[in-house]
Amino acid sequence: MTIDDLMLQRGEWLQGTGPMSDVVISSRIRLARNLANYPFRNRAGESDLAEILRTVSEAALSCRSCKDATALDLDPADPLDRQVLVERHLISRQLADAPGPRGVVVTRGETLAVMINEEDHVRLQALRSGLQLTTLWGEINTLDDELAERVEFAFDGRLGYLTACPTNLGTGIRVSVMLHLPALKLTNEIVRVARAAEELRLAIRGLYGEGTDAVGDFYQISNQTTLGKSEEEIIEEFGESIIPRVVEYERAARQALIEKRPVQLDDRIWRAFGNLRTARIISSEETLLHLSHLRLGIATGRFPKMDVKELNDLIMPTQPAHLQKRTGRTMSGEERGALRAAFLRERLHHLN
Amino acid sequence: MTIDDLMLQRGEWLQGTGPMSDVVISSRIRLARNLANYPFRNRAGESDLAEILRTVSEAALSCRSCKDATALDLDPADPLDRQVLVERHLISRQLADAPGPRGVVVTRGETLAVMINEEDHVRLQALRSGLQLTTLWGEINTLDDELAERVEFAFDGRLGYLTACPTNLGTGIRVSVMLHLPALKLTNEIVRVARAAEELRLAIRGLYGEGTDAVGDFYQISNQTTLGKSEEEIIEEFGESIIPRVVEYERAARQALIEKRPVQLDDRIWRAFGNLRTARIISSEETLLHLSHLRLGIATGRFPKMDVKELNDLIMPTQPAHLQKRTGRTMSGEERGALRAAFLRERLHHLN
């Protein structure tokens, strides 16, 4: 499987099929691991990094969990290809931009990824649409066990898994759920959600993680501490208490909009459609914002022209690297804006 | 002819047919006159005002210029009806809101109007689409002569026509031209036009005259002084020098947009269409702004779905009083916004 093959498919996390997918876009679990007998990434030399890359790639590819996976060598890769992987949520921006030998092993369905030589030597990721943390935990735990049979992870009996950054120490787990909260945003109740999250020591971020704004009302909620609780406790708290409560809160806000401000709601939804269908130049941020409102229209039954799958199929192709990759060259922001608008018009034209 | 009849027609000034109508919406000349032997309006009593109204109405209706005209008594009229006349540019906001006996005589084509008991006893107005000040001057001068045969105007051999406000003293003339300057606005060159106008002692205002902003890139340029120059000099300067220069300036700005920023230009035009076609609630200001961009699209040949007449037919019906008059009752701003959006969608739906 190549990057070009990836471009042709919709990753599992964008299928729009998982539980609570009216509000939950996707769930993600990642585990941070480091190899024993090698210095941490920031102290490792070029040859160490190359050895780690080779060792972990081979180990991962030999796991049953990764039987249909591909290893992508990122250092020699085209920057555009790396950016495509970032947009697909398969690697972090940090891994894309880091120097030296590094790579990723990705399964065909894009549900499992093993990042190599990111902040830690190994970062496992399991990613699926909707709220399905238990499934993800099963998958990532299996992969973790399989890898542990093949390489030795740095582990301390008292501290747990050793990580480059102390915030990941212990379980090395981060659980993240991507939520679509347009109604809480429109009613400004998102402020209360953010405050509650802060009290629970959760992080709220945008679509592309750390340091990104919540464009298009897509919010990522994740745990910040990894020490003192078991993986199962963190997952149970997230999957059975925190996230379902936010989902209910968003659903109630949507219902309130439908009952109390239906015209304003429809105005948002239909103007989003109008703008996407007529713009001649449009940024990826504005595109996401309009797609967010269309998604709200689909979820509330007020925009019957599309289903969530069709909507999701507009998200990836309008991202900057995907756009450029398809035309086969890097472009200025203005060129991208025009191409993005042309793509959207072509895809939406038949929806009269 | 009643207000209801007016509602069914497009006033001559919105025909979009006059000279330079790619940029000039309409031209207007008004003359301020007062009857001799009556105190100025602000010192006149109720019975004076009633007598002036009756005298001038009868005189106007007997003029050949007003042979198909109707006299509308404004004091007992429904406020909504008065507002309809303001929106059609047949009376001023001041006349609509003033207390006491007052009225207007309007010709069938809405090209001539005689306002009675506005700031002055008599205000004659001639109004036509495009730049045709010479025609207007012929028409209003004839009407002025005809009226002068029937009533005695307050006139001083040295000062000229006497008026309530000294800025109108002398000729009592005001020449106004409504221009559509979207390209100068988009390129921000409008600032230079405004500065030049200021130096020439001209006033630049919005669509509804004094104290209104230039909504939708519609600008009204008018003379401020009426003393020291003859009517013919003022008209010649306006019609043959000032306005043609602004028109050329706007045309050049449009050409520059087409050549240098065609995508951005089309983006404005087509998004305007998209918003008008999909909004579920929309203000009259936003409507005018979008219609302005569509008009630019029509004038530059980049929006072939409509002609100027069809576009103009969206302007009046979406004005607040016209909207309310058609449904037969006053409405809240929110109700109007929803009704306006529904009207626009219905009118634009077939233009796929």
Interface residues (C-beta under 8 A of the other chain):
Chain A: V263 Q264 D266 D267 W270 R271 F273 G274 N275 R277 T278 A279 R280 I281 I282 E334 A338 A341 N352
Chain B: V263 Q264 D266 D267 W270 R271 F273 G274 N275 R277 T278 A279 R280 I281 I282 E334 A338 A341 N352
